[in-house]
Amino acid sequence: MAILKAGGAYVPLDPNSPAERLNYIINDAHIALCLAQPQCAAALDEAQCQVVNLDGKALLSQDLGLTLVLPEVLLSDPAYVIYTSGSTGAPKGVVQTHRNMARLFASAAEDFSFSNQDTWCLFHSYAFDFSVWEIWGALIHGGKLVIPTHHQTRDTAAFVELCQQHQLSVLNQTPSAFGVFAEHVVAHDISLPALRYVVFGGEALQTQHLQSWCQHPANAQTELINMYGITETTVHVTFAPIARQEIDQIHIGRALADQAVYILDAQLQPVPVGVAGEMYVTGAGLADGYLGREALSAERFIDNPHGVGTDCEKLYKTGDLGRHQRDGRIQFIGRMDDQVQIRGFRIELGEVTHQLSSITHVDSAVVIARQSQGTQVLHAYLKLEHSVDEQQHTQEIERIKREAAAFLPAYMVPEQMTLMQDWPLTVNGKIDKKALPQPGEGVSGSKQVAPSTETECQLRDIWAELLDYDGTRISVNQSFFELGGHSLSLMKLVQRLHQVFNVSVSIKEAIEHAQIDQLAQLLDKKVLDLQLSEINEAELDEVEF
């Protein structure tokens, strides 16, 4: 808010991103001033800009004077620049103006009834454009914005408790995150009477994300809204209320009042109703282009052949496939290229592939997005310059993940990795992606070890269910992540452990005990500790050791 009032444009930098990426963005955007909390400033040592340390006590001790004159801010001035993944291996900055941000909420006012009584939540990273909707949606309407800790956004029970404590009324979620949230709410029969809206965005909404919520009678007052949008079009483009009885027919609705969506063929001509084509967005909300990328801007923001004589002179080429339904609503089909959305973050698979291929001893890499337990995850296949023993696969994968995390943000580091001796090829000599092995195949060279205790057997069955994996092929010394587990399925695992064993296991503990044999030992100890704690002193005196 201070940056905008001072007439500047803000460029959000996620402190969880690698220092190399942060410094690239700082230099690419020519940032002159960076505001950083004390614990984050260290990551910016190499940046060529002035860093202001946001130490509260130090700032309050300064005499700022009373003659400060704020500049006039024009609607055409840049408000923010958010960086998204780039296919060439470097992120690209999307420039949005004050006009675009202001008209987003003016346009949405026709479909929502936000007020100063609403409580919103900044659930997502402020480097993700969904945060623009979360932050300014609350403040523009005079409402309250709750900022959860990183732990609260990852611990479903803690986040639900936060929602209850602050009477959250507007919740914005990627569908994958909501699926876990809904399972917890339904499993514990939790009522959230203050919750008026759940707004979905960031990735494709599917029926399975809503089933448990809509089959539960509680929270019927909550409106479910599906919105399609892109960073280049100022967060949201369409509005689609989802009725509980219609969750088997998910759509993205119609364009907001000041925008339009064309579905065109390769010649930029409209396709018939029911026929798939590429989605193009026009109207208010289109970005000014990519910062310092004139050629790319001209490629993606093209002249509108259907906008002669209107204010809609440009079309944004989304790369998304969609079709018009007979009722005028739009059905989202998917991507046309190698760009995917993982839990709301738009990712160019080419960038991830490029960065992984540059890691020491990696000869080549293939990265795909795989559907896993109701959400998309990144799976990397890697061929090393020199073969390694199968017993060393796990160590090599951990090394590659550590090196990747040094220059890729966490959401772009593939959660699943498989080492390949050779690539399967098509008849044309290209890598046959359809022939790549499934998670858990060929990852570990160790001999399969069957469960030997009741706890291990229970865990094997839980893993088989959560990972949709053949339980007879699960070894107790295999990692949860090797078999296809990811952060969202890990949260489901923690919930299931509490239901089955009646003990609490933290996310950190589950990561540190990622094998069945390790987790079984931890659970047995926790169960024993719980039993001992329930024995009162009188009973304890009668126990013979």
N, C-alpha and C positions, 0 to 999 in steps of 0.2 A: 504494500500500500504506500509506503514511504517513497519507493522508487517511482511509482506512477504519479504521485502528487508532486514529485520533484521534476516531472517532465521527462523521465527516462523510460526505457523499456526494460523489463526484467527477463533474464535468461536463467531459468531454474537449473541448478546443479545439484544432483543427488549425491550426497556424501558417501553413499554406498557404492557408487561407481568407481572404477579404477582411476587412479590419479592421471594416468596417461590420457584417458578419455576426457576427463574434466579439463585438463590443460589444453587438449586439442580444441574443445568447444570455446574455451576462453580466448584462445588465439584466433580461431576462425571467426568468431563473432566480434573480435576487436573490443572486448570488454575492458573498459577503463577502470571500473571500480567493482570490487567484489565484496559483498557482505557475508561474513562467515562467523559461525559460533566458534569459540576457542578450540573445541575438540575436533573441528573440521578444517581449521586453517592450515594444519600441517600438510594436508594433501595438495595444497596450492602453492607450495614453495617455489615450484618451477614456473609458475604462471607469470607472464609479463604484464601484470596489472597491480594496481594498488589494492591491498586487502585490508578491509576495516574489520577489526575484531569486535564482534558483538558481545563484549563483556558488559553486562548490565550495569554493574557498579561503576566501571570506568566511564561509561557513557553518561550516566546520571551526574557524575562529578564535573562534567564539562559545562562551561558557560556558553550556550549556543546563541545567546543574545535574543533580542525581541524584534529585530528589524528584518527578519527573514521574509523575502518576497518570493512567492511561488510563481513560476512561469505559467503562461496560458497554455493549456493543453488542447490541441486540435483533434477532432475525430479522426483525421487522416494520419495522426502520429502513430508510430508503432507502440503497442502496449506490451507485447511479449514476443520472445523467440523461443520455440520449443524444438529440440533436436530429435529427429527420428532416424531409424536405421537407414543406411544407404547401401545400395547394391555394389558399390565400388570398394567397400571396406571402410568408408569413413561416413560418420553421421552427417545429416544435412539439416540446416536450420530453417524452420517455417516461421515467416514473419506475419503476425496478426496485429491489426490496428485496434484502436479504441472503438471505432465505429462498429467493427465486426463483433467485438466482445459485448458492446452495449445492445446491439440489435439481437443477439442471441437470446437474451432474457426478455426483451420486448416481444419477440416473436413467440417464445415459449409461453408467454403470459396468456395466450389464447387457449392453451391446452392444460395449463396447471393453475392452481390457486395458491401459490406461495404467499407467505405473509411474515410479519415480524414475530409471529408466535412459533415459527418453525425452528427446529434444531437439526442442523446438518452435520455431516462427519467427513473429515478429510481422510478417507480410508486409503486413498491411492498416493503414490509418490507424486510430489509436486512437479516432477520432471515429465509426468504423463499428462496429456491434455485433458483427461477426465477431471483433473484437479481444478482446472479453470472453472468448470461447471460447479464443482463442490465449494470452492472458496468464495467465488464472487456470487454464486447463487444465494448463499447464506447472507453475505454482507450487503449486497444490493437491496435485498428485501428487508434488511434490518433484523435478520434472525441471528441465531447463535451457531457458531461453528466449533465443533468438538474436534480436537486433534489427538487421536490415540497414539500410544507408544508403538514402536515397531513390534514389540511383544504382543500387544493387544490385537494387532492386525493379523498375527500369525496363530494366536491361541483363540480358537472359536469360543470357548466358554468365557474367556476374559472379555472378548469383544461383545458377546451377547449381554454380559453383565453391564458393560459400558453403555450399551443401548438402553437398557432398563434404567440405569442410574440417571442418565441425562434425558430420558424420555425422547429418544430420537424419533423424528417425524419424517425425515427425508433420507433414505439410504440409497446410495449409488454403488452399484456392484457390477463387476464382470460376471457373466453367468457361471463360470467355474467356481469363483469364490462364493457366490450365492448358494450353489449346490451344497457346499459343506455347511454353510450357515443354516440353511433350511433343514438339513438332516439333524443338526443339533437341536434346533428349536422344536422340531416335531418329536424327536426322540425323548426330550425332556418335558414335553407338553407345556412349553413356555408361551405366555401371552405377551404381546407387545402392542397394547392398545393405542399408544401414541403414534405408531408407525403408519403414516398416511400414504407414502409413496415408496416403492422400490423401483429405481430407474436402472435399466440394464444398458450397457454399452461396452465398447472395447473389443468384443468378439461375438461370434454368432451364437444366438440363443437357441437352445434345443429343448425339445419336450422334456427330456430326462432331467434337466436342471430345475423344472418346476413341479414335477410329479408329486414329491413328498409334501411340498408346501400346499399345493392345491387340494390334496386329498385330506388335509387336516382342517377341521372346522374352525380352529382358532385363527385369529388374525385375518378374518374375512374382510375386514374394513380396509385392508391395505390394497391400494391400486398397483398393479404390475404394469410397468411401461417399458416397452422395448424401443430403443432409439439407435439408429444407424448414423455413424458419422466418422469423420477423418480429421486429423490435425489440420490438414490444408483447407478444411471447410468450417473451421471454428467449432470443434467438438461434435455438434449434433446436426443432422440434416433431416431426419424423419422422426415421426411420432406414431407409436402403435400401442394403444391400450390392449392388454391381453386378458381376456375373460377366462375364468377358471375352466369353463366348459369348452374352451377353444385351444387348449394348450397343445393339442395334436396337430394344429394348423398354424405354426409359428410364421409370422411375417414381420416386416419392418414398417408397415403402414404407409403413410403418405408423407410427402415433403412438408416441412414447416412452411408457414404462410409466405415468407419472403424468399423461399428457395424452390428449386425444381430439380427433378431427377429425370434425365433422358436415358432410355435404354436403346443403344444403337448397335448397328452391325459394323463391319470393318470399313465400310464406305461412309460412315457417320449418318446412316439413314435409320429412322425408327424401325424396330422390329415389331411384328404383330403381337397381339396379346397372347400370352402363354409361351412365347418363344424367348429363349435365353439370349442375352446380349450384354455388352459391356455397359456399366453404369457411368454416366457423366453427370456432374453436379454443376448447376449454374445458379445465379442470383446472388443475394447478399451472403456474406460470410466467407467468400473465397479469399484466400490469403493473397498477399502481394507477390508471392513467389518464394523461392528459396534464397536465403541470404548468400549473396556472392556467387550464385549459380545461374547465370543468365540462360545458358544453353539448356539446362535441365528444366528451368522454369518455362521456357518456350515450348519444350517437349510435352510437359504435363498440363500447362494452362494454355489451351488452344483457343483459336477464334471459334465462336459459336455460329455455325451456318444456319441455325434455326432462330437466332436472336436478332435478326435485322430489324431495326426500328424500335428495339427495346433496350432496357438498361442491362440486359443479360448478354454482354458482349463476349464473355469468356466462358469456356467449359473446362471443368477440371476432370481429367482422365483418371478415374479411380483405380482401374485394373481389377475391379470387382465384377462378378457376373450376377445378373439378376433378371427377373421377368415380371411383367405386369400381370396381375390376376384380373379376372373379369370384373371384379368389384372395384378396380382401380388401385388396390393396395399392391405393394411391391414385395416379392419374395426374394430374399437374399440366397444366392446359390454358393458362392465361394470365390476364391482368387483365380485369376487367369495366369499368374506368373509364380515366381518363387518367393513371393512375399506372403507372410503368414502373421496371424495375431495370436500371441500366447498370453493368456490372462490379461488382455487389454493392450499389451505392448506390441506395436507393429515392428516386425523383424524381417529384414532381407536375409534369406538363407545364404545368399551369395556373400554377404559380409561375414557371417559366422564361418562359412567354409573357408574364405580367404584367410581369416585370422587363425583358424585351427591349422591350416596348411603351413603357416609360417612358424609354428612351434618346433623347437629342436627335435630332430629325429622323426618328425612326421613327414612322410613322403607325399601323401595325398589324403583328401577327406571328402566325404559326402555327408550332407546334413539334410535330414527330412523332418517334417512335422508329422507325428504319429498320433492317432486317436488313442487315448489311454484313460480308462475309467471315467469317461464322460468329458474329458478335456484334452486339448492338444498339448503335446510335449515335444521338445526337440530331441532327436536321436542322431548322434554323430557316429559314422563309421570311419575308422581310421586305418590307413595302411602305413606302417612304419618303414623307415629306410632300411632297417635291419630287423630280421625276425627275432622275437624273444620267446623264451620258454613260456608255455601256457600258465605255469605257476606264477609268472611275473606279470600277467595281464592286469590284475587288479592294481598292482603298484604303478604300472605305467599309466593306467587310466587316471588314477589319483594325481599323478604328476602332471598329466596333460590338463586336467581340470584346474589345478593350482595355477599353471602358467596361463591358461585361458582367462582365469579370473583377474589376472593382472592388467588386461586391456579390454575385456568385455564386461559390461554390467551383468549382474547375477542372472537376470531374466534371459540373457542371451547365451549363457553357458549351458550347453546341452546337459540335461539331467541323466540321460542314458547315453552310454558310449560302448561301442563294440570294436575290438581290434580285428582286422582282416589280414589273412595271409595273402590272398589274391582277390581281385574284384570279379564278380560274376559279370559276364559280358553278353550283350545281345548279338544277333547275327551281323549287325552293322559295326560291331566292335565298341559300342558304347556301354557304359556301366548300366547293368540291368537292375534298376532300383527295386523292381518287384521281386527279385531273387535274393535281396538282402535278408539276413537272418532276423528272426524276432528277438525281443529282449530275452536274455538268459541263455541264448544258444551260443555256445562257444566262447562265453566270457571268461569262465574259470576252468582251469585244467584240473582242478582237484576232484577226487573221486566223490561221487554222490554219497552223502551220509543221511540215513533215515532218522526220523525222530526216535528218541529212546525214552522219553518221559511223557507223562500226560500233558504237561504244559507245552512241550514242544509239539505234540500232536495238535493241540488246540490252536497254537500259533500257525502251524502249517495250514490248517483249514481256514483260518482268518486271512492269511496271505493269499491263498488260492482264490478266495471270494473277492477280496479287494483288488487283486491284480488280474483277475480273470485268467488264471494260470492253472495248468494241470498240476494238482497237488502231488501226484505220484512222482513228478519230476523235480520237486523242490527239495533241495538239500539244506540241512540245518546250518551249513557253513557258507551259504550264499547270502550276499547282501540284498536287502530289500530293494535297493536302487538298481542292482544288476538285473533284477527280474522285472523291471519296468516301473518301480515305485518313483514317485515324485513328491513335491512339497504338498500338494493338495491331498494325495492319497495317504501321505504321512499323517496329516491332520485327521483323516478318517480313521487311520490305524489307532491313533491315540484315543479317539472317542470309543472305538470298539474295545480296546483293552480295558477301559474304565467300566464298560457295560458287562464284560465277561468276567473280569477278575476283581472288580470293585476296588481297584487301587488306581492312583493317579500316576501317570507317566508323562513327563514333560517332553516337548518336542526335542529339546537338547539331549535328553536321555535316550530317546528313540533313535536319534542319529548316531549317538555314541555306541549303541547296542543294535546295530543294523542287521545282525545275523540272528536267526532263530535261536541258536544255542546261547548266544550272549543275552538276548532279550529274555529267554526263559529263566536264566539264572537271576536276572534282575527282578523279574516278576515273583519268582519263588521267595526271594528275600523280602520283597515288599509285602507279600501276603503273610509271611511268617511274622514280620514286624507288626502288621496290623492285628494278627491274632493275639500276639503277646500283649499288645497295648490294651486289648479288650478284657484281659484277665485281671480281675480286681485283686487286691492284696490278700483277701481271705482265701480266694481260690489258689493264689500263688503259693501260700503257705502249705497247701495240701499236695502240691506237685512234688513228686519224688524224682530226683535226677539220678 
